[in-house]
Amino acid sequence: MESLLPKIKSLSRELAESTINYRRHLHQHPELSFQEHQTARFVSETLTSFGLSPQTGVADTGVTALIEGKKPSSKVVALRADMDALPIHEANDVPYKSKNEGVMHACGHDVHTASLLGAAGILQQLRDEFEGTVKLVFQPGEERFPGGASLMIKEGVLQNPTPQAMLGQHVLPFLPAGKVGFREGMYMASADEIYLTVRGKGGHAAMPDSNIDPVMITAQLLVTLQQVVSRTANPKIPSVLSFGKVIAQGATNVIPNEVHLEGTFRTLNEEWRHQAHQRIKDIAHSICSGLGGSCDVDIKVGYPFLQNNPELTRRSKQLATDYLGEENVVDLDLWMAAEDFAYYTHHVDACFYRLGTGNEARGINSSVHTPTFDIDEHALEIGPGLMAWLAVAELDS
C-alpha cells in the first residue's frame, strides 16, 4: 500500500486545477439546505464523467457512488461531503463570488464537495491497485435540522454495502492551509434548539401595577437559566446554554402580552443533556408562574455529540503524518459547535478531521458563517489526495 502514496500525491497535484474549478463553480452557485438540486446534478454529472454510476435522489438531493477495487466485496470505507450553503450575503470581491443573492458557501461545503470529487477522480484512476470498495456520500442539509445525515441514514446510506469505517473532512480557517487536525474520542457537542414564550398581561407602561410584565419576567428567567450550567452541570462536562433571540413587541410606553426567546443548549454527555432539558423546563415554569405569568417551552432535540473512534482516528492521524509530515498534523481541542456527521459516528466507526484553509499573510482568516469567509485554495492540492490516501490505507488495514 505504501507504493500508492507517491501516486496519490502526484495525482492530487495533477488534478488540483480541476478541483479548484469544481470548488469555484460550487461557490458561485450555492444552494440552501435540502434545495441542492443543481449541486446534486453537478456532482452526479462529474462522477459520471469519471466512469462511475452515481445514485441520485437519496434524501431527495443526496448523491452516492461506489468505487470498486480489485475485490469490491471485501472491506468498505465511506467518504462524506456536505453540499448545502447558508443564507448569507457574500462580501468577498472575488471572481468566484456567489451569483445567488443572499446565499453563500460560508462554511466550506463547496470545499468539502470539491475535495471529495477530487478524491473520487484519484481513486477511480487507481481502482485496480487497491482492494475493497470506497463509498462516496454527498450529503444535503447539514446546516438545517434535522440534518441530512439523519435522513440519509434512514434511507439506507450505511447499507448495501455497509462501511466498516467512515471519514469526513471539514475546513478550519484558523489552521493554515497545508495542515490538518485530528482528535480522538469526544470532539463536538450535541445541539438542541430552545424556544420559549413568556406570557403575561400587557398594558400601558405607566401602569405596571395593572400588568403582568413578561419583559421583566424574561429578564429574571434569562439570568436564572444560566444556573443550569453554572450550578447544576457537572463542571467536568462541557455545557453551553445561550439565547441569541429575544422578541418583545412592545414600545416605549407599551408592555406586550408575551415575549419570545430562542436559544441553544450544547453538551458532550447524553444523560446530562436530557436532564438539562428537564431542568430548563422546570425553571421556566417556576420562574414565570412565581411572577404571575406562564411559559410555553419547546425543546427541539437536534444533532447528537460527535465522537471520533479512537483507533480509526489514531490510524488516520498517523497516515496523515505519512502524507504531510509530522509538522503539518496537529491535535484539536474540544469544540462546542455541532455537526450532523455526528449521526454517522453513532452507527459506524468514524473519524471527522479538519483541513486547514487559512492564510494570515493574505488576510484569509475570517471565521466560518461570516460574509467574508474564504479559503487559501492551496488546501485543495491537499484535501483530495489526503482523503483518497486515508481511504485506501484504511481498506488495507
C-alpha positions as CSV (number, residue, x, y, z in Angstrom):
1,M,0.0,0.0,0.0
2,E,3.0,2.3,0.6
3,S,3.6,2.3,-3.2
4,L,0.3,4.1,-3.7
5,L,1.3,7.1,-1.5
6,P,3.5,8.9,-4.1
7,K,1.0,8.1,-6.9
8,I,-1.9,9.6,-4.9
9,K,0.2,12.7,-4.1
10,S,1.1,13.1,-7.7
11,L,-2.5,12.8,-8.9
12,S,-3.7,15.2,-6.2
13,R,-1.3,17.8,-7.5
14,E,-2.1,17.0,-11.1
15,L,-5.8,17.3,-10.5
16,A,-5.6,20.4,-8.3
17,E,-6.7,22.8,-11.0
18,S,-9.8,20.7,-11.7
19,T,-10.6,20.5,-8.0
20,I,-10.2,24.3,-7.7
21,N,-12.5,24.7,-10.6
22,Y,-15.1,22.4,-9.0
23,R,-14.9,24.5,-5.9
24,R,-15.3,27.8,-7.7
25,H,-18.3,26.6,-9.7
26,L,-19.9,25.4,-6.5
27,H,-19.1,28.6,-4.7
28,Q,-20.7,30.7,-7.5
29,H,-23.9,28.6,-7.4
30,P,-24.7,27.9,-3.7
31,E,-28.0,26.4,-2.7
32,L,-29.7,26.3,0.7
33,S,-30.2,23.1,2.8
34,F,-32.4,20.5,1.0
35,Q,-32.5,22.7,-2.1
36,E,-29.3,21.4,-3.6
37,H,-30.8,20.3,-6.9
38,Q,-28.2,22.0,-9.2
39,T,-25.4,21.0,-6.9
40,A,-26.5,17.4,-6.9
41,R,-26.8,17.4,-10.7
42,F,-23.2,18.9,-11.0
43,V,-21.9,16.2,-8.6
44,S,-23.7,13.4,-10.5
45,E,-22.5,14.6,-13.9
46,T,-18.9,14.9,-12.7
47,L,-18.9,11.4,-11.2
48,T,-20.5,10.0,-14.4
49,S,-17.6,11.7,-16.4
50,F,-15.2,9.6,-14.2
51,G,-17.0,6.4,-15.4
52,L,-19.0,6.0,-12.2
53,S,-22.7,5.2,-11.8
54,P,-24.0,7.6,-9.1
55,Q,-27.3,7.1,-7.3
56,T,-29.2,10.3,-7.0
57,G,-32.3,11.3,-5.0
58,V,-31.1,9.9,-1.7
59,A,-32.9,12.0,0.9
60,D,-34.1,14.0,-2.2
61,T,-30.9,15.8,-3.1
62,G,-28.2,13.4,-1.9
63,V,-25.8,11.5,-4.2
64,T,-23.9,8.3,-3.6
65,A,-21.5,6.3,-5.7
66,L,-19.2,3.3,-5.3
67,I,-15.6,2.9,-6.5
68,E,-14.8,-0.8,-6.5
69,G,-11.3,-2.0,-6.2
70,K,-9.9,-5.4,-7.2
71,K,-12.0,-7.2,-4.7
72,P,-15.1,-5.0,-4.2
73,S,-16.9,-7.4,-1.9
74,S,-14.3,-7.1,0.8
75,K,-13.9,-4.1,3.2
76,V,-15.9,-0.9,2.6
77,V,-14.8,2.7,3.6
78,A,-17.2,5.6,3.2
79,L,-16.1,9.2,2.5
80,R,-18.6,12.0,3.1
81,A,-19.0,15.6,2.0
82,D,-21.9,18.0,2.7
83,M,-23.3,20.2,-0.1
84,D,-25.5,22.9,1.3
85,A,-24.8,26.7,1.7
86,L,-26.0,29.3,4.2
87,P,-28.4,32.3,3.9
88,I,-25.6,34.9,4.0
89,H,-24.9,37.8,1.6
90,E,-21.3,37.3,0.4
91,A,-19.0,40.3,1.0
92,N,-15.9,39.0,-0.8
93,D,-14.8,40.7,-4.0
94,V,-13.5,37.6,-5.9
95,P,-14.1,36.2,-9.4
96,Y,-16.0,33.2,-8.0
97,K,-18.3,35.3,-5.8
98,S,-21.8,33.9,-5.2
99,K,-24.2,34.5,-8.0
100,N,-27.2,33.6,-5.8
101,E,-28.1,36.7,-3.9
102,G,-28.3,36.1,-0.2
103,V,-26.9,32.6,-0.4
104,M,-23.2,31.8,0.3
105,H,-20.9,28.9,0.9
106,A,-19.7,30.4,4.1
107,C,-19.0,27.1,5.9
108,G,-16.7,25.5,3.3
109,H,-19.1,22.9,2.0
110,D,-18.0,23.8,-1.5
111,V,-14.5,22.8,-0.4
112,H,-15.8,19.5,1.0
113,T,-17.7,18.6,-2.1
114,A,-14.9,19.6,-4.4
115,S,-12.4,17.6,-2.3
116,L,-14.5,14.5,-2.5
117,L,-14.9,14.9,-6.2
118,G,-11.2,15.2,-6.5
119,A,-10.7,12.2,-4.3
120,A,-13.1,10.3,-6.5
121,G,-11.1,11.1,-9.6
122,I,-7.9,9.8,-7.9
123,L,-9.5,6.7,-6.6
124,Q,-11.1,5.8,-9.9
125,Q,-7.8,6.0,-11.7
126,L,-6.2,3.8,-9.1
127,R,-9.1,1.3,-8.6
128,D,-7.0,-1.6,-10.0
129,E,-4.3,-1.0,-7.3
130,F,-6.3,-1.4,-4.1
131,E,-8.8,-4.0,-2.7
132,G,-12.2,-3.2,-1.3
133,T,-14.9,-0.5,-2.0
134,V,-15.0,3.2,-1.4
135,K,-18.5,4.6,-0.9
136,L,-18.9,8.3,-1.8
137,V,-21.5,10.1,0.2
138,F,-22.5,13.6,-1.0
139,Q,-25.0,14.8,1.7
140,P,-27.6,17.5,1.7
141,G,-28.8,19.7,4.6
142,E,-26.0,19.7,7.2
143,E,-26.9,23.2,8.2
144,R,-30.6,22.6,8.9
145,F,-32.5,20.5,11.4
146,P,-33.0,17.5,11.4
147,G,-29.8,17.2,9.4
148,G,-29.3,15.5,6.1
149,A,-27.1,12.8,7.7
150,S,-30.1,11.5,9.7
151,L,-32.2,11.4,6.6
152,M,-29.6,9.6,4.5
153,I,-29.1,7.0,7.3
154,K,-32.9,6.4,7.4
155,E,-32.8,5.8,3.6
156,G,-30.0,3.2,3.9
157,V,-26.8,5.1,3.1
158,L,-24.9,2.9,5.6
159,Q,-26.2,-0.3,4.0
160,N,-25.7,-2.1,0.6
161,P,-22.8,-2.1,1.2
162,T,-22.2,-1.4,4.8
163,P,-19.0,0.6,5.5
164,Q,-16.7,-0.6,8.3
165,A,-15.3,3.0,8.6
166,M,-16.4,6.5,7.6
167,L,-14.3,9.6,7.1
168,G,-15.4,13.2,7.0
169,Q,-13.3,16.3,6.3
170,H,-14.2,19.9,7.3
171,V,-12.4,23.2,6.7
172,L,-10.8,25.1,9.6
173,P,-9.9,28.7,8.8
174,F,-7.8,29.2,11.9
175,L,-5.4,26.4,10.8
176,P,-3.0,27.3,7.9
177,A,-3.5,25.7,4.6
178,G,-1.2,22.7,4.4
179,K,-2.0,21.5,7.9
180,V,-4.7,19.1,9.2
181,G,-6.0,18.4,12.7
182,F,-7.3,15.3,14.5
183,R,-8.9,14.5,17.9
184,E,-9.7,11.1,19.3
185,G,-12.9,10.5,21.2
186,M,-15.3,13.3,22.1
187,Y,-14.9,16.2,19.7
188,M,-18.1,18.2,19.0
189,A,-21.2,18.9,21.1
190,S,-24.8,17.9,20.7
191,A,-27.0,20.9,19.7
192,D,-30.6,21.4,20.8
193,E,-32.9,24.4,20.0
194,I,-34.7,26.1,22.8
195,Y,-37.9,28.0,22.1
196,L,-39.7,29.8,25.0
197,T,-42.8,32.0,25.0
198,V,-43.2,34.0,28.2
199,R,-46.8,35.1,28.7
200,G,-48.1,37.9,30.9
201,K,-50.6,40.7,30.7
202,G,-49.7,43.7,28.6
203,G,-50.8,47.3,29.0
204,H,-49.7,50.9,29.5
205,A,-46.1,51.1,30.7
206,A,-47.1,53.9,33.1
207,M,-49.4,51.5,35.0
208,P,-47.2,48.5,35.9
209,D,-49.5,47.5,38.8
210,S,-52.2,46.7,36.2
211,N,-50.0,44.5,34.2
212,I,-48.0,41.3,34.5
213,D,-44.8,42.3,32.7
214,P,-43.4,39.5,30.6
215,V,-40.3,41.6,29.8
216,M,-39.3,41.7,33.4
217,I,-40.1,38.0,33.9
218,T,-38.0,37.2,30.8
219,A,-35.1,39.2,32.3
220,Q,-35.3,37.2,35.5
221,L,-35.7,34.0,33.5
222,L,-32.6,34.6,31.4
223,V,-30.4,35.2,34.4
224,T,-31.8,32.2,36.4
225,L,-31.5,29.8,33.4
226,Q,-27.7,30.3,33.4
227,Q,-27.6,28.3,36.7
228,V,-28.4,25.2,34.6
229,V,-24.8,25.3,33.6
230,S,-23.1,27.2,36.4
231,R,-24.8,25.4,39.3
232,T,-26.3,22.2,38.0
233,A,-24.0,20.8,35.5
234,N,-21.0,18.7,36.5
235,P,-18.1,21.0,35.9
236,K,-16.2,18.2,34.1
237,I,-18.9,18.1,31.4
238,P,-18.6,20.9,28.9
239,S,-22.0,22.7,28.6
240,V,-23.3,25.8,26.9
241,L,-26.7,27.5,27.2
242,S,-27.1,30.6,25.1
243,F,-30.0,32.7,23.9
244,G,-29.5,34.7,20.8
245,K,-33.0,36.0,20.1
246,V,-35.4,37.8,22.3
247,I,-38.5,39.5,20.8
248,A,-40.8,41.7,22.9
249,Q,-43.2,43.5,20.6
250,G,-43.9,46.4,22.9
251,A,-42.9,50.1,22.7
252,T,-41.5,52.8,25.0
253,N,-44.9,53.0,26.7
254,V,-46.4,49.6,25.9
255,I,-45.8,46.4,27.8
256,P,-46.5,43.4,25.5
257,N,-48.5,40.4,26.3
258,E,-45.7,38.0,25.6
259,V,-42.0,37.7,24.9
260,H,-40.4,35.1,22.6
261,L,-36.9,33.6,23.2
262,E,-34.8,31.3,21.1
263,G,-31.5,29.7,22.2
264,T,-29.3,26.6,22.1
265,F,-28.1,24.1,24.6
266,R,-25.0,22.1,23.9
267,T,-23.1,19.4,25.8
268,L,-21.0,16.3,25.4
269,N,-23.0,13.9,27.6
270,E,-26.3,12.3,26.6
271,E,-27.6,11.6,30.1
272,W,-26.9,15.1,31.3
273,R,-28.3,16.5,28.0
274,H,-31.7,15.2,28.8
275,Q,-31.5,16.1,32.5
276,A,-30.7,19.7,31.4
277,H,-33.8,19.8,29.2
278,Q,-36.0,19.0,32.2
279,R,-34.2,21.5,34.3
280,I,-34.8,24.2,31.7
281,K,-38.5,23.3,31.7
282,D,-38.7,23.3,35.5
283,I,-37.0,26.7,35.9
284,A,-39.0,28.3,33.1
285,H,-42.3,27.2,34.5
286,S,-41.5,28.0,38.1
287,I,-40.0,31.5,37.5
288,C,-42.8,32.5,35.2
289,S,-45.6,31.2,37.4
290,G,-44.0,32.6,40.5
291,L,-44.1,36.1,39.0
292,G,-47.7,35.8,37.8
293,G,-47.1,34.7,34.2
294,S,-46.7,31.4,32.3
295,C,-44.3,29.9,29.9
296,D,-44.5,27.6,26.9
297,V,-41.4,25.6,26.4
298,D,-40.4,23.8,23.2
299,I,-37.1,22.0,23.1
300,K,-36.2,20.5,19.7
301,V,-33.7,17.7,20.2
302,G,-31.0,18.2,17.5
303,Y,-27.7,16.7,16.5
304,P,-26.0,14.3,18.9
305,F,-22.5,14.7,20.1
306,L,-19.7,13.7,17.7
307,Q,-17.3,11.1,18.9
308,N,-14.3,10.0,16.8
309,N,-13.5,6.3,17.0
310,P,-10.1,6.3,18.9
311,E,-8.4,3.5,16.9
312,L,-9.6,4.8,13.5
313,T,-8.6,8.3,14.4
314,R,-5.2,7.3,15.6
315,R,-4.6,5.4,12.4
316,S,-5.8,8.3,10.3
317,K,-3.6,10.7,12.1
318,Q,-0.5,8.6,11.5
319,L,-1.5,8.2,7.9
320,A,-1.8,12.0,7.6
321,T,1.6,12.3,9.1
322,D,3.0,9.9,6.5
323,Y,1.3,12.1,3.8
324,L,2.1,15.6,5.1
325,G,4.9,15.3,7.6
326,E,4.6,15.4,11.4
327,E,4.9,19.2,11.5
328,N,1.7,19.6,9.5
329,V,-0.6,17.4,11.6
330,V,-1.9,18.9,14.8
331,D,-4.1,17.9,17.8
332,L,-7.5,19.6,18.1
333,D,-9.3,20.8,21.2
334,L,-12.9,20.1,22.0
335,W,-15.3,22.3,20.0
336,M,-18.8,23.2,21.2
337,A,-20.1,23.7,17.7
338,A,-22.3,20.9,16.3
339,E,-22.1,18.9,13.1
340,D,-24.6,16.3,11.7
341,F,-21.7,14.0,10.8
342,A,-22.2,13.1,14.5
343,Y,-25.1,10.8,13.4
344,Y,-22.8,8.6,11.5
345,T,-20.4,8.3,14.4
346,H,-23.2,6.6,16.4
347,H,-23.7,4.0,13.7
348,V,-20.2,3.2,12.3
349,D,-16.5,3.7,13.3
350,A,-15.9,7.2,12.1
351,C,-13.2,10.0,12.0
352,F,-14.1,13.6,11.4
353,Y,-10.9,15.7,10.9
354,R,-10.0,19.3,9.9
355,L,-8.4,20.7,6.8
356,G,-6.5,23.9,7.3
357,T,-7.6,26.6,4.9
358,G,-6.3,29.8,6.4
359,N,-3.6,32.2,5.3
360,E,-2.9,35.1,7.7
361,A,-0.4,36.7,5.3
362,R,-3.0,37.0,2.6
363,G,-5.8,38.1,5.0
364,I,-7.7,34.8,4.6
365,N,-8.7,34.4,8.3
366,S,-12.4,35.0,8.5
367,S,-14.4,32.5,10.5
368,V,-17.0,30.2,9.0
369,H,-20.6,31.5,8.9
370,T,-19.4,35.1,8.1
371,P,-19.8,37.1,4.8
372,T,-16.0,37.3,4.3
373,F,-15.2,33.6,4.7
374,D,-12.8,32.4,2.1
375,I,-10.0,29.8,1.8
376,D,-6.5,29.5,0.6
377,E,-7.0,27.2,-2.4
378,H,-3.6,25.6,-1.7
379,A,-5.7,23.4,0.6
380,L,-7.3,21.9,-2.5
381,E,-4.0,20.5,-3.5
382,I,-4.0,18.5,-0.3
383,G,-7.6,17.7,0.6
384,P,-8.5,15.3,-2.2
385,G,-5.2,13.4,-2.0
386,L,-5.3,13.0,1.7
387,M,-8.9,11.8,1.7
388,A,-8.0,9.2,-1.1
389,W,-4.9,8.1,0.9
390,L,-6.8,7.6,4.1
391,A,-9.5,5.6,2.3
392,V,-7.1,3.1,0.5
393,A,-4.9,2.8,3.6
394,E,-7.9,2.0,5.8
395,L,-9.1,-0.6,3.3
396,D,-5.7,-2.2,3.7
397,S,-5.7,-2.1,7.5
